[in-house]
Amino acid sequence: MGLKKLAVKLADYNERLESGKASKIKPAHVRKVLERLRKKSAELEAEIDSARSTDKRTRLERKLEVARAQEKRAEWLLKELG
């Protein structure tokens, strides 16, 4: 999911928030998730370094790419929240 789609989702969220159908996202919650994502990325990097088979290394590298993309999204959301 690109940043354009995230912007649309954030706009939808803001509409739901204004109508009372959603609770407010707190920056502290986003920071907490961001810390977990960074920890997971570090763990995956360590696993990649110790992986012996090519298949396992490839699978872990894909997981790491997803984790890093999620980190970027969380950082973007944190910036948008103020």
N, CA, C and O atoms as a Tinker XYZ file with bonds, in Angstrom:
   328  protein
     1  N      0.847000   -1.164000    0.000000    73     2
     2  CA     0.000000    0.000000    0.000000    64     1     3
     3  C      0.898000    1.235000    0.000000    63     2     4     5
     4  O      1.788000    1.379000    0.838000    81     3
     5  N      0.641000    2.119000   -0.961000    73     3     6
     6  CA     1.438000    3.322000   -1.070000    64     5     7
     7  C      0.941000    4.425000   -0.156000    63     6     8     9
     8  O     -0.082000    4.293000    0.517000    81     7
     9  N      1.689000    5.509000   -0.152000    73     7    10
    10  CA     1.329000    6.628000    0.714000    64     9    11
    11  C      0.039000    7.301000    0.260000    63    10    12    13
    12  O     -0.671000    7.879000    1.082000    81    11
    13  N     -0.278000    7.237000   -1.031000    73    11    14
    14  CA    -1.537000    7.815000   -1.511000    64    13    15
    15  C     -2.722000    7.073000   -0.911000    63    14    16    17
    16  O     -3.688000    7.692000   -0.463000    81    15
    17  N     -2.647000    5.760000   -0.903000    73    15    18
    18  CA    -3.728000    4.977000   -0.301000    64    17    19
    19  C     -3.816000    5.241000    1.193000    63    18    20    21
    20  O     -4.908000    5.292000    1.758000    81    19
    21  N     -2.661000    5.410000    1.834000    73    19    22
    22  CA    -2.659000    5.724000    3.263000    64    21    23
    23  C     -3.326000    7.064000    3.524000    63    22    24    25
    24  O     -4.057000    7.220000    4.503000    81    23
    25  N     -3.077000    8.024000    2.655000    73    23    26
    26  CA    -3.690000    9.338000    2.819000    64    25    27
    27  C     -5.207000    9.229000    2.700000    63    26    28    29
    28  O     -5.935000    9.881000    3.449000    81    27
    29  N     -5.685000    8.417000    1.775000    73    27    30
    30  CA    -7.124000    8.205000    1.620000    64    29    31
    31  C     -7.690000    7.522000    2.859000    63    30    32    33
    32  O     -8.751000    7.904000    3.353000    81    31
    33  N     -6.987000    6.519000    3.358000    73    31    34
    34  CA    -7.445000    5.827000    4.567000    64    33    35
    35  C     -7.482000    6.778000    5.762000    63    34    36    37
    36  O     -8.397000    6.711000    6.582000    81    35
    37  N     -6.491000    7.659000    5.860000    73    35    38
    38  CA    -6.464000    8.615000    6.955000    64    37    39
    39  C     -7.633000    9.595000    6.837000    63    38    40    41
    40  O     -8.233000    9.966000    7.846000    81    39
    41  N     -7.957000   10.012000    5.621000    73    39    42
    42  CA    -9.104000   10.900000    5.416000    64    41    43
    43  C    -10.399000   10.190000    5.812000    63    42    44    45
    44  O    -11.262000   10.783000    6.460000    81    43
    45  N    -10.532000    8.926000    5.423000    73    43    46
    46  CA   -11.711000    8.141000    5.818000    64    45    47
    47  C    -11.793000    8.010000    7.334000    63    46    48    49
    48  O    -12.870000    8.121000    7.920000    81    47
    49  N    -10.659000    7.776000    7.955000    73    47    50
    50  CA   -10.611000    7.674000    9.413000    64    49    51
    51  C    -11.067000    8.982000   10.060000    63    50    52    53
    52  O    -11.842000    8.974000   11.015000    81    51
    53  N    -10.578000   10.103000    9.530000    73    51    54
    54  CA   -10.959000   11.401000   10.088000    64    53    55
    55  C    -12.465000   11.625000    9.978000    63    54    56    57
    56  O    -13.075000   12.182000   10.891000    81    55
    57  N    -13.067000   11.198000    8.873000    73    55    58
    58  CA   -14.518000   11.312000    8.719000    64    57    59
    59  C    -15.243000   10.455000    9.759000    63    58    60    61
    60  O    -16.214000   10.900000   10.371000    81    59
    61  N    -14.764000    9.220000    9.952000    73    59    62
    62  CA   -15.379000    8.344000   10.957000    64    61    63
    63  C    -15.183000    8.904000   12.360000    63    62    64    65
    64  O    -16.064000    8.779000   13.211000    81    63
    65  N    -14.036000    9.516000   12.598000    73    63    66
    66  CA   -13.756000   10.113000   13.898000    64    65    67
    67  C    -14.722000   11.261000   14.179000    63    66    68    69
    68  O    -15.259000   11.378000   15.281000    81    67
    69  N    -14.938000   12.107000   13.168000    73    67    70
    70  CA   -15.847000   13.238000   13.333000    64    69    71
    71  C    -17.287000   12.786000   13.549000    63    70    72    73
    72  O    -18.047000   13.442000   14.263000    81    71
    73  N    -17.662000   11.668000   12.935000    73    71    74
    74  CA   -19.033000   11.176000   13.086000    64    73    75
    75  C    -19.202000   10.322000   14.345000    63    74    76    77
    76  O    -20.307000    9.863000   14.637000    81    75
    77  N    -18.120000   10.108000   15.089000    73    75    78
    78  CA   -18.197000    9.346000   16.329000    64    77    79
    79  C    -18.132000    7.841000   16.147000    63    78    80    81
    80  O    -18.420000    7.094000   17.083000    81    79
    81  N    -17.763000    7.387000   14.976000    73    79    82
    82  CA   -17.704000    5.945000   14.698000    64    81    83
    83  C    -16.322000    5.344000   14.927000    63    82    84    85
    84  O    -16.137000    4.136000   14.776000    81    83
    85  N    -15.353000    6.180000   15.291000    73    83    86
    86  CA   -13.986000    5.689000   15.526000    64    85    87
    87  C    -13.401000    6.433000   16.720000    63    86    88    89
    88  O    -13.791000    7.560000   17.026000    81    87
    89  N    -12.463000    5.777000   17.384000    73    87    90
    90  CA   -11.765000    6.443000   18.489000    64    89    91
    91  C    -10.476000    7.055000   17.957000    63    90    92    93
    92  O     -9.942000    6.621000   16.936000    81    91
    93  N     -9.991000    8.059000   18.656000    73    91    94
    94  CA    -8.824000    8.814000   18.211000    64    93    95
    95  C     -7.546000    7.980000   18.333000    63    94    96    97
    96  O     -7.311000    7.320000   19.345000    81    95
    97  N     -6.729000    8.025000   17.281000    73    95    98
    98  CA    -5.420000    7.369000   17.301000    64    97    99
    99  C     -4.474000    8.281000   18.063000    63    98   100   101
   100  O     -4.355000    9.466000   17.750000    81    99
   101  N     -3.815000    7.736000   19.048000    73    99   102
   102  CA    -2.885000    8.527000   19.851000    64   101   103
   103  C     -1.457000    8.298000   19.354000    63   102   104   105
   104  O     -1.074000    7.168000   19.053000    81   103
   105  N     -0.671000    9.376000   19.270000    73   103   106
   106  CA     0.716000    9.220000   18.818000    64   105   107
   107  C      1.503000    8.206000   19.655000    63   106   108   109
   108  O      2.389000    7.527000   19.135000    81   107
   109  N      1.185000    8.103000   20.934000    73   107   110
   110  CA     1.892000    7.138000   21.790000    64   109   111
   111  C      1.647000    5.709000   21.312000    63   110   112   113
   112  O      2.536000    4.861000   21.388000    81   111
   113  N      0.439000    5.449000   20.821000    73   111   114
   114  CA     0.132000    4.105000   20.307000    64   113   115
   115  C      0.957000    3.809000   19.053000    63   114   116   117
   116  O      1.473000    2.705000   18.879000    81   115
   117  N      1.071000    4.810000   18.189000    73   115   118
   118  CA     1.847000    4.627000   16.962000    64   117   119
   119  C      3.318000    4.424000   17.301000    63   118   120   121
   120  O      3.985000    3.585000   16.695000    81   119
   121  N      3.831000    5.189000   18.269000    73   119   122
   122  CA     5.233000    5.021000   18.684000    64   121   123
   123  C      5.485000    3.611000   19.216000    63   122   124   125
   124  O      6.524000    3.009000   18.941000    81   123
   125  N      4.526000    3.094000   19.979000    73   123   126
   126  CA     4.660000    1.753000   20.544000    64   125   127
   127  C      4.745000    0.704000   19.430000    63   126   128   129
   128  O      5.577000   -0.201000   19.480000    81   127
   129  N      3.878000    0.840000   18.434000    73   127   130
   130  CA     3.895000   -0.088000   17.301000    64   129   131
   131  C      5.197000    0.070000   16.517000    63   130   132   133
   132  O      5.778000   -0.917000   16.066000    81   131
   133  N      5.645000    1.298000   16.357000    73   131   134
   134  CA     6.889000    1.553000   15.640000    64   133   135
   135  C      8.075000    0.901000   16.345000    63   134   136   137
   136  O      8.957000    0.351000   15.686000    81   135
   137  N      8.105000    0.957000   17.656000    73   135   138
   138  CA     9.173000    0.286000   18.416000    64   137   139
   139  C      9.148000   -1.219000   18.179000    63   138   140   141
   140  O     10.192000   -1.846000   17.998000    81   139
   141  N      7.946000   -1.790000   18.181000    73   139   142
   142  CA     7.828000   -3.234000   17.935000    64   141   143
   143  C      8.306000   -3.594000   16.532000    63   142   144   145
   144  O      8.984000   -4.604000   16.341000    81   143
   145  N      7.949000   -2.762000   15.546000    73   143   146
   146  CA     8.378000   -3.026000   14.176000    64   145   147
   147  C      9.897000   -2.947000   14.052000    63   146   148   149
   148  O     10.507000   -3.763000   13.361000    81   147
   149  N     10.499000   -1.985000   14.705000    73   147   150
   150  CA    11.964000   -1.863000   14.648000    64   149   151
   151  C     12.640000   -3.055000   15.310000    63   150   152   153
   152  O     13.659000   -3.549000   14.828000    81   151
   153  N     12.069000   -3.508000   16.413000    73   151   154
   154  CA    12.615000   -4.683000   17.096000    64   153   155
   155  C     12.504000   -5.913000   16.193000    63   154   156   157
   156  O     13.437000   -6.710000   16.094000    81   155
   157  N     11.349000   -6.053000   15.537000    73   155   158
   158  CA    11.136000   -7.191000   14.644000    64   157   159
   159  C     12.114000   -7.134000   13.471000    63   158   160   161
   160  O     12.641000   -8.167000   13.058000    81   159
   161  N     12.360000   -5.949000   12.938000    73   159   162
   162  CA    13.321000   -5.808000   11.837000    64   161   163
   163  C     14.717000   -6.234000   12.268000    63   162   164   165
   164  O     15.423000   -6.921000   11.530000    81   163
   165  N     15.105000   -5.824000   13.456000    73   163   166
   166  CA    16.428000   -6.210000   13.969000    64   165   167
   167  C     16.518000   -7.728000   14.141000    63   166   168   169
   168  O     17.541000   -8.332000   13.821000    81   167
   169  N     15.458000   -8.334000   14.642000    73   167   170
   170  CA    15.444000   -9.791000   14.812000    64   169   171
   171  C     15.550000  -10.491000   13.461000    63   170   172   173
   172  O     16.277000  -11.474000   13.321000    81   171
   173  N     14.825000   -9.982000   12.472000    73   171   174
   174  CA    14.872000  -10.581000   11.140000    64   173   175
   175  C     16.261000  -10.437000   10.520000    63   174   176   177
   176  O     16.751000  -11.363000    9.874000    81   175
   177  N     16.893000   -9.288000   10.714000    73   175   178
   178  CA    18.253000   -9.104000   10.190000    64   177   179
   179  C     19.214000  -10.109000   10.811000    63   178   180   181
   180  O     20.069000  -10.668000   10.123000    81   179
   181  N     19.073000  -10.335000   12.105000    73   179   182
   182  CA    19.927000  -11.313000   12.778000    64   181   183
   183  C     19.659000  -12.720000   12.253000    63   182   184   185
   184  O     20.587000  -13.508000   12.067000    81   183
   185  N     18.387000  -13.031000   12.017000    73   183   186
   186  CA    18.041000  -14.353000   11.484000    64   185   187
   187  C     18.592000  -14.534000   10.079000    63   186   188   189
   188  O     19.063000  -15.615000    9.725000    81   187
   189  N     18.532000  -13.470000    9.276000    73   187   190
   190  CA    19.051000  -13.543000    7.907000    64   189   191
   191  C     20.554000  -13.830000    7.938000    63   190   192   193
   192  O     21.058000  -14.637000    7.156000    81   191
   193  N     21.254000  -13.168000    8.842000    73   191   194
   194  CA    22.704000  -13.384000    8.949000    64   193   195
   195  C     23.053000  -14.819000    9.315000    63   194   196   197
   196  O     24.080000  -15.346000    8.888000    81   195
   197  N     22.181000  -15.453000   10.117000    73   195   198
   198  CA    22.473000  -16.814000   10.550000    64   197   199
   199  C     21.797000  -17.887000    9.697000    63   198   200   201
   200  O     22.022000  -19.076000    9.920000    81   199
   201  N     20.980000  -17.492000    8.735000    73   199   202
   202  CA    20.269000  -18.466000    7.889000    64   201   203
   203  C     21.259000  -19.183000    6.977000    63   202   204   205
   204  O     22.145000  -18.573000    6.379000    81   203
   205  N     21.080000  -20.473000    6.896000    73   203   206
   206  CA    21.994000  -21.269000    6.074000    64   205   207
   207  C     21.419000  -21.574000    4.704000    63   206   208   209
   208  O     22.151000  -21.572000    3.714000    81   207
   209  N     20.118000  -21.835000    4.629000    73   207   210
   210  CA    19.538000  -22.176000    3.333000    64   209   211
   211  C     19.097000  -20.919000    2.588000    63   210   212   213
   212  O     18.691000  -19.926000    3.190000    81   211
   213  N     19.186000  -20.991000    1.282000    73   211   214
   214  CA    18.807000  -19.865000    0.434000    64   213   215
   215  C     17.312000  -19.586000    0.525000    63   214   216   217
   216  O     16.889000  -18.430000    0.522000    81   215
   217  N     16.511000  -20.655000    0.605000    73   215   218
   218  CA    15.063000  -20.483000    0.694000    64   217   219
   219  C     14.671000  -19.727000    1.962000    63   218   220   221
   220  O     13.839000  -18.821000    1.924000    81   219
   221  N     15.269000  -20.105000    3.065000    73   219   222
   222  CA    14.959000  -19.445000    4.330000    64   221   223
   223  C     15.404000  -17.985000    4.288000    63   222   224   225
   224  O     14.686000  -17.094000    4.743000    81   223
   225  N     16.575000  -17.754000    3.748000    73   223   226
   226  CA    17.096000  -16.385000    3.646000    64   225   227
   227  C     16.160000  -15.525000    2.787000    63   226   228   229
   228  O     15.873000  -14.381000    3.138000    81   227
   229  N     15.689000  -16.071000    1.670000    73   227   230
   230  CA    14.779000  -15.346000    0.786000    64   229   231
   231  C     13.468000  -15.020000    1.497000    63   230   232   233
   232  O     12.959000  -13.904000    1.395000    81   231
   233  N     12.931000  -15.993000    2.212000    73   231   234
   234  CA    11.680000  -15.801000    2.946000    64   233   235
   235  C     11.843000  -14.717000    4.012000    63   234   236   237
   236  O     10.972000  -13.863000    4.179000    81   235
   237  N     12.959000  -14.761000    4.726000    73   235   238
   238  CA    13.212000  -13.775000    5.773000    64   237   239
   239  C     13.429000  -12.376000    5.188000    63   238   240   241
   240  O     13.024000  -11.380000    5.787000    81   239
   241  N     14.064000  -12.306000    4.030000    73   239   242
   242  CA    14.280000  -11.013000    3.387000    64   241   243
   243  C     12.958000  -10.390000    2.957000    63   242   244   245
   244  O     12.790000   -9.173000    3.035000    81   243
   245  N     12.012000  -11.223000    2.500000    73   243   246
   246  CA    10.680000  -10.704000    2.156000    64   245   247
   247  C      9.969000  -10.186000    3.399000    63   246   248   249
   248  O      9.330000   -9.135000    3.362000    81   247
   249  N     10.080000  -10.925000    4.498000    73   247   250
   250  CA     9.481000  -10.473000    5.754000    64   249   251
   251  C     10.091000   -9.153000    6.209000    63   250   252   253
   252  O      9.389000   -8.272000    6.706000    81   251
   253  N     11.397000   -9.025000    6.034000    73   251   254
   254  CA    12.085000   -7.793000    6.420000    64   253   255
   255  C     11.605000   -6.613000    5.568000    63   254   256   257
   256  O     11.420000   -5.511000    6.083000    81   255
   257  N     11.404000   -6.842000    4.277000    73   255   258
   258  CA    10.878000   -5.789000    3.402000    64   257   259
   259  C      9.512000   -5.325000    3.872000    63   258   260   261
   260  O      9.238000   -4.125000    3.891000    81   259
   261  N      8.654000   -6.257000    4.250000    73   259   262
   262  CA     7.318000   -5.913000    4.735000    64   261   263
   263  C      7.412000   -5.125000    6.035000    63   262   264   265
   264  O      6.713000   -4.128000    6.214000    81   263
   265  N      8.267000   -5.568000    6.931000    73   263   266
   266  CA     8.439000   -4.876000    8.217000    64   265   267
   267  C      8.944000   -3.454000    8.000000    63   266   268   269
   268  O      8.487000   -2.525000    8.666000    81   267
   269  N      9.872000   -3.279000    7.086000    73   267   270
   270  CA    10.401000   -1.932000    6.811000    64   269   271
   271  C      9.340000   -1.044000    6.173000    63   270   272   273
   272  O      9.262000    0.147000    6.474000    81   271
   273  N      8.526000   -1.616000    5.296000    73   271   274
   274  CA     7.436000   -0.838000    4.693000    64   273   275
   275  C      6.446000   -0.403000    5.770000    63   274   276   277
   276  O      5.956000    0.726000    5.748000    81   275
   277  N      6.156000   -1.295000    6.709000    73   275   278
   278  CA     5.253000   -0.952000    7.805000    64   277   279
   279  C      5.863000    0.144000    8.686000    63   278   280   281
   280  O      5.150000    1.018000    9.178000    81   279
   281  N      7.176000    0.093000    8.879000    73   279   282
   282  CA     7.853000    1.140000    9.653000    64   281   283
   283  C      7.669000    2.499000    8.980000    63   282   284   285
   284  O      7.368000    3.493000    9.642000    81   283
   285  N      7.854000    2.533000    7.656000    73   283   286
   286  CA     7.688000    3.787000    6.924000    64   285   287
   287  C      6.265000    4.314000    7.071000    63   286   288   289
   288  O      6.056000    5.515000    7.240000    81   287
   289  N      5.298000    3.420000    7.005000    73   287   290
   290  CA     3.894000    3.827000    7.159000    64   289   291
   291  C      3.624000    4.365000    8.551000    63   290   292   293
   292  O      2.914000    5.357000    8.712000    81   291
   293  N      4.186000    3.715000    9.549000    73   291   294
   294  CA     3.993000    4.169000   10.930000    64   293   295
   295  C      4.644000    5.526000   11.139000    63   294   296   297
   296  O      4.081000    6.386000   11.817000    81   295
   297  N      5.827000    5.728000   10.562000    73   295   298
   298  CA     6.501000    7.021000   10.672000    64   297   299
   299  C      5.672000    8.107000    9.995000    63   298   300   301
   300  O      5.534000    9.212000   10.520000    81   299
   301  N      5.120000    7.786000    8.823000    73   299   302
   302  CA     4.270000    8.735000    8.109000    64   301   303
   303  C      3.045000    9.086000    8.947000    63   302   304   305
   304  O      2.690000   10.258000    9.071000    81   303
   305  N      2.401000    8.077000    9.520000    73   303   306
   306  CA     1.203000    8.308000   10.335000    64   305   307
   307  C      1.552000    9.165000   11.540000    63   306   308   309
   308  O      0.808000   10.083000   11.887000    81   307
   309  N      2.652000    8.879000   12.167000    73   307   310
   310  CA     3.084000    9.658000   13.339000    64   309   311
   311  C      3.281000   11.125000   12.951000    63   310   312   313
   312  O      2.911000   12.032000   13.697000    81   311
   313  N      3.866000   11.340000   11.780000    73   311   314
   314  CA     4.074000   12.715000   11.299000    64   313   315
   315  C      2.728000   13.393000   11.021000    63   314   316   317
   316  O      2.558000   14.575000   11.321000    81   315
   317  N      1.781000   12.661000   10.456000    73   315   318
   318  CA     0.466000   13.212000   10.155000    64   317   319
   319  C     -0.331000   13.544000   11.421000    63   318   320   321
   320  O     -1.119000   14.490000   11.443000    81   319
   321  N     -0.111000   12.752000   12.467000    73   319   322
   322  CA    -0.842000   12.984000   13.711000    64   321   323
   323  C     -0.301000   14.193000   14.458000    63   322   324   325
   324  O     -0.972000   14.756000   15.323000    81   323
   325  N      0.895000   14.578000   14.123000    73   323   326
   326  CA     1.444000   15.788000   14.758000    64   325   327
   327  C      2.470000   15.454000   15.709000    63   326   328
   328  O      3.042000   16.343000   16.339000    81   327
